[in-house]
Every structure is written in C-alpha cells, then in structure tokens.
C-alpha cells in the first residue's frame, strides 16, 4: 500500500511539473506576443503621424504653388465688362460653347489622371510604409545596441567611459584594501613608529593614494536618453502641429487670391442680364475644377514626398547599418580596453595598497635579521654559531644553544629569534650601579615588577654572579664590591609587552660596566667602545660624591666623565658637534636616601621625597605619567643637589627631550630611615630601581608603561 501510494504521489508530481513547464512556455509566448502587438501598435501610430505630417506639408506647398499660378484677368483700362467689346453676343456665345467643351474635357481628363495618381500614391505609400517600418525596427535595434555598448549613434561617437557599479566596487575595494594594509603596516611597524615618535624623529611610512575611477575624465553615468521612437513621436507631434498651422495659413491666402481672381473673371460676364447665368456657371465650374486639381496635385505631391523619403531612408539605412557595425566594433574594443584598464588599475591598487605592508614586513625582517645575526655582548656580526649541548646545563636545557665565537657569550637557541635591546649602566665608581642592578634583577626574578607587561629573566652566564650579589646585598645586607673592569656578562630579560594590537617580545640585555670604563677613551679601549654601542643607557649620578672627601670623587669628575661619554657617543653615531644624539637616556640619581646626610640639600629633601612617593601612590603599575611626575620633582631639586652646575641644560643640550630623571634608592625611602648608612638597621625596600629599565624599553616602542 505504501509503495502504491508513493507511486501515485510521484506520478501526480510529475504531471504537475509537466503542466507547470507547459504553462511557463505558454505564458512566455503570450508575453512575447503581447509585447510584439504593443510594439506593432506603437509603430502604426508613428507611421500615421509621419504620413499626416507629409500630407500637411504637401498642402502647404500646394497652397504656395497656387499663389504663383492664380491670376485675375489682365484687361485694358477702358474695358470693364463684356459690353465694352464690339460684339458681346458673339463673344458670349463662343465662351459658353468653349466653357462647356473645355469643362467636360478637363473633368474627364482630370478623373483619368487622378485615378493614375491615386494608384501611384498607393504604391508609393505602401513602399514608404514598409521602409518606415524597417527604419523604426532599425532604430529600435540601434537603441538596444546603444544600451548594450554605450555608444551615441546620432552623434557618431563611440562609448565614452562611464563609471559603473563595478568601478565603484573597485574603488571601494581598493580603499578597503588600502585601509586594511595600512592598518596592518601600522601594526607591523608600531614598535619602530613609537620609537621614532618618542625620539622626535620623523617616521616615514609608505602609503598609496587610491585614485578613484569616478574622478577620471569622462566618468560618471550619462543621463538616460529616451528611445528613438519616443523622441520621434515627440518630434512628429511638434512638427505636425507646426505644419498644420502653416498649411492652414497658406490655404487661406490661396483661397483669398482664388476668390479674387474668379470674381474678376465673373464680373466680365455679369454686366448683361443674359450673361449672369453664364457667370455663375463659370464660377461653379472653376471651383469644382480647382478642387479636383488640388486633390490630384496633393496626391502627386504626397507620392513624390513619400518616394523621395523612402529612397533617402533606404540609402540612409544602408549607410547607417555599416556605421552601426563600426560603432559596435569600436565600442567593443574600447570596452575591452577599459576592462583591461580596470584589471590593471585593480592590480596596481592591490599592489600599491600592499606596498606599505610588504615594505614594513621586509624592513622589520631585515632589522630582526641584523639583530639575530649580532652578538648582544660584543656586538660582533656573523659570529654566532649553534652548538650541541654535549654537557647538560640547567641554564640551557635545549639540545642546542647559540654561542658567540668572539666573546663566548651563550644563550638559548629558542631566544635567538627575538629582537634585542642593549642598555648599559654607566657611572663613576661607587655610584651604586651594581646595587641598582641587583635589586632590579631581584624584583624581576620575584615577579614584583609594577607593569602590565610580562618580564622574565632569561638564563645567561651572568646569572651566577648576580645570584651571589643578591645573597650578599639583600640577604646578608653587605656590599657588592667593585665591578671587574672587563666586558660584563649581561643580565638578559625576556619582555613581552602589553600592546593591544598584539604583544611584542624582545630580549633586553643589561650591562653593568665598571666605573673605570668612564675614564677610558674610545679609540684605545674596546670595553668603552662596547659601552657606547647601545639603544639607550642608564647614567648614574651620585649626589653624595661632590667634594672628593673620604676617597670619593668630585662633582667636576662626574661631569667630565659624562661629557667624555657624550663625545664618544657622538663620534660613534656620527652626529655633528652641537646636535642632539637621538637615543633615550635615563639619568638615575642614586642614593636618594642619603641626601639628608651627604648632600647640601640636607633636610630640604624630605618634602621633595614625599612628593616623589605620592606621585605613584596607590597605582598597581608604573605609568608614563608617574615617571614624568617624578622626573619633574627631581628637576626642581637639581640646583640644590648639584650646586653650581646647570645639569638639566647640559643633558638637554646632549640628548634633547629624551632625558628623564629617576630618583633611586637601593635600600628604601622610608622617612624614618633617611640618612641611616648602616644597611643592617634599614628595611630593604628598594625604590625606583626598575623604572629606568622599563622607561628605556618603552622608549624603544614597546608598550611596557601604561
């Protein structure tokens, strides 16, 4: 049962499908038939209007012709009527005979000739109708091809360029592609752009201006033109009305002249009583004859006009068909060229849009390749080699590591793909460089860095030394001692910033150079040359070493060392004398907790320290505003901290606006412990030791500070 039911359903569905298909075909034929019938009706109206115009134009010409042939009798002045002749009876008798004979003869001949003219007009009109219908069909085909190819047939002009939805789509696509690529390029170069902006250098970023197709000459959609049939109908309506007015005016003038002429002839006969009947008959016969001749002449003139137009249309359509084919071919070639131009433009737009992104990617890869190929410790290029870890080392658990063949610096192979920054810590001896780095490294190791970025220590050969320093300084509260005057092993930190456009990872190498390095010269000391090859540096100024007492240096010694370091930097960076060196400098004022005891400022430092502590109070992370506020407080203190020296003016003259001051204490800044030199009586809470490193990294374009 179920099978039979399904079979019935299938048959019914097939039957309904066949009916639907047949109905659709029938409807399409009917619609086509209705369209053809509608076109045919419109064509017949045009033919009728055109024929009416020809008839009216012929009537006007006929009336104008009559005006040239109608004339009244030309008599002498002394002859006013028939009685003025010598024998009026004879003349009247002969006139009657001639009038009867010629009137009948003319009427008979006119009827015969009129029949021939009517037949001729019928033949010519039929031919003309066929030609005019063909002309209408041809013009309809012209309209269709004009719509397809866009040329102007009447102006004999190939299709101009017209903006279309495709062109608008190409422009919009190009603008979108340019915007996306620009955004991607900006994202790709965001670190470099921020670094350039922070260093107040002009950042050159490639850009492509999308030239919209709608702005080109000849662009934009043309006004829609009415079809030829519509324009022909409107023109014929106007011309027919004008022709009717002109024909009516000419006919009235001809009728008036005719009446005057006929009446003049009739007056010759009206003087005698027996001639009045003759005059009336003369007038009637002349009017009838004129009507017959007018009709005959009108048919002949209409036939002549139709024949001339048919012949002209036939010749014109022959040339127009050839011209139509030429315009179509030319428009097709032009359209092909435009499409090729569109494709080329779209490809150029795509290439131009992608150019900033490709250049940015290429620039970043080249910069990264240069950094990856360079040793961060000795800056030797092309000297890094991959080694097999034959002996297990907890610092390098991977099977391979990277080693410099010049200075034997080692680091993990997985870290070799990251960009690198090198920041030396420089300053005169006993200025607190090592203590600052030890406490900063301890904060990184313990995860207590006040930043939203992720900062982690990366194993290096310098870890063992700093582990001993941490134990000595922080746990045993002792002194780290003098730094060995040799090329230091860097403390390596892996920094992953908090960039909302995508986190960036960089290896930050921090070097602790000995104070003796500040006394060396660039041309003789390789260690000093390495110290000035950096991406920025931390310069420690010791406010407790001003007068050279107890083995300490004088302020002049620190300034002289700073000036010598600037000269070496200028020479290495090839900066002309007097110009600013484009690198950031973190000027760290160390031993801030001993200002009240070992600096001329003494107790005046307390309110400044309170302002410094309040600047970042309550904030979980350090911001650019906090470090700027602290630097501003230190700038106010500089004349009291370093009397007799315009330290701010000197540093701004060296490095421009890329100088920031950092108050720092490797012990603490608790007010009750200020001035206490015995570390064992102090609370270990280092202040400001990590901020210089964060700021220098931030100045290189990495989002480390909020």
Secondary structure, DSSP 8 states (H G I E B T S, - for coil): -HHHHHHHHHHHHHHHHHHHHHHHHHHHHHHHHHHHHHHHHHHHHHHHHHHHHHHHHHHHHHHHHHHHH-------TT--SGGGSS-HHHHHHHHHHHHHHHHHHHHHHHHHHHHHHHHHHHHHHHHHHHHHHHHHHHHHHHHHHHHHH--BTTTTB-------HHHHHHHHHHHHHHHHHHHHHHHHTHHHHHHHHHTT------------GGGSTT-S-------HHHHHHHHHHHHHHHHHHHHHHHHHHHHHHHHHHHHHHHHHHTTSGGGHHHHHHHHHHHHHHHHHHHHHHHHHHHHHHHHHHHHHHHHHHHHHHHHHHHHHHHHHHHHHHHHHHHHHHHHHHHHHHHHHHHHHHHHHHHHHHHHHTB-TTT--BT-EEEEE--S--TT--SSEEEEETTT--EEEGGGTTSEEEEEEEEESTTSSHHHHHHHHHHHHHHT--SSSSEEEEE--TTHHHHHHHHIIIIIS--------SS----EEEEEE---TT---EEEEEEEE--GGGGGS-TTT-HHHHHHHSSSEEEEEEETT-SB-GGG--BHHHHHHHHHHHHHHHHHHHT--TTS---SEEEEEEE-GGGHHHHSTTGGGHHHHHHHHHHHTTT-SS--HHHHHHHHHHHHHHHHHHSTT--HHHHHHHHHTT-EEEEE-BSS---GGGTT---GGGS----BSTTHHHHHHHHHTT-----
